[in-house]
């Protein structure tokens, strides 16, 4: 429960910083989302899972409000090694994603 409270507090602080123009680093929000996903492995009670789900929804709404979608960032998240010299561009095709390769 303490973990969830810390995550909520972190989100509220981050949200306030964005609203006040003090912060605009979207990576901080992505890192918070990752922490929330990791927290799912630490909770077992339905109430805690519901709280994490609610927090996840709040962050998604926040991201929509601030128009977070950036195709380049999404590609970097999906394929972190895509800028390496030996990266195979064909591994990014829809065929390979859906196993039709």
C-alpha positions in Angstrom: 0.0 0.0 0.0 2.9 2.3 0.8 4.2 1.9 -2.8 0.8 2.9 -4.3 0.7 6.0 -2.1 4.2 7.0 -3.2 3.2 6.5 -6.9 0.1 8.6 -6.4 2.1 11.3 -4.7 4.7 11.2 -7.5 2.0 11.5 -10.1 0.3 14.5 -8.4 3.6 16.3 -8.1 4.5 15.6 -11.7 1.0 16.7 -12.9 1.2 19.9 -10.9 4.7 20.7 -12.3 3.4 20.2 -15.8 0.3 22.4 -15.2 2.5 25.1 -13.7 4.9 25.0 -16.6 7.8 23.9 -14.3 8.3 20.6 -16.0 7.9 19.3 -19.6 10.0 16.2 -19.7 7.6 13.5 -20.9 10.2 10.8 -20.0 9.4 11.3 -16.3 5.8 10.3 -17.0 7.0 7.2 -19.0 9.2 6.3 -16.1 6.3 6.6 -13.7 4.2 4.4 -15.9 7.0 1.8 -15.8 7.1 2.0 -12.0 3.3 1.4 -11.9 3.7 -1.7 -14.1 6.4 -3.0 -11.8 4.1 -2.3 -8.8 1.5 -4.8 -10.2 4.0 -7.5 -9.4 4.1 -6.4 -5.7 0.3 -6.2 -5.0 -2.0 -9.1 -4.4 -5.2 -7.6 -3.0 -8.0 -6.6 -5.3 -8.2 -3.1 -3.7 -4.6 -2.4 -4.5 -5.0 -3.7 -8.1 -8.0 -1.4 -8.5 -6.0 1.6 -7.2 -3.2 0.9 -9.7 -5.7 0.6 -12.5 -7.3 3.9 -11.5 -3.8 5.6 -11.4 -3.0 4.1 -14.8 -6.2 5.6 -16.2 -5.4 9.0 -14.7 -2.0 9.0 -16.3 -3.4 8.0 -19.7 -5.9 10.9 -19.4 -3.1 13.2 -18.4 -1.0 12.1 -21.4 -4.0 12.7 -23.8 -4.5 16.1 -22.3 -0.8 17.1 -22.9 -0.7 15.3 -26.3 2.2 13.0 -25.4 2.2 10.8 -28.5 5.4 11.1 -30.4 5.9 8.4 -33.1 9.7 8.6 -32.7 9.5 8.1 -28.9 7.2 5.2 -29.4 9.5 3.6 -31.9 12.4 4.0 -29.5 10.4 2.4 -26.7 9.4 -0.5 -28.9 12.9 -0.9 -30.5 15.5 0.6 -28.2 18.3 -0.7 -30.3 17.0 0.7 -33.6 19.7 3.3 -33.9 22.5 0.7 -33.7 24.5 0.1 -36.9 23.7 -3.6 -37.1 19.9 -3.1 -36.5 17.7 -5.0 -39.0 15.1 -2.5 -40.3 13.0 -5.5 -41.4 12.4 -6.4 -37.8 10.2 -3.3 -37.5 7.8 -4.4 -40.3 4.2 -5.2 -39.5 4.8 -8.7 -40.9 7.5 -9.5 -38.3 5.4 -7.9 -35.5 2.5 -10.2 -36.2 4.6 -13.3 -36.9 4.0 -13.5 -40.7 7.7 -13.2 -41.4 
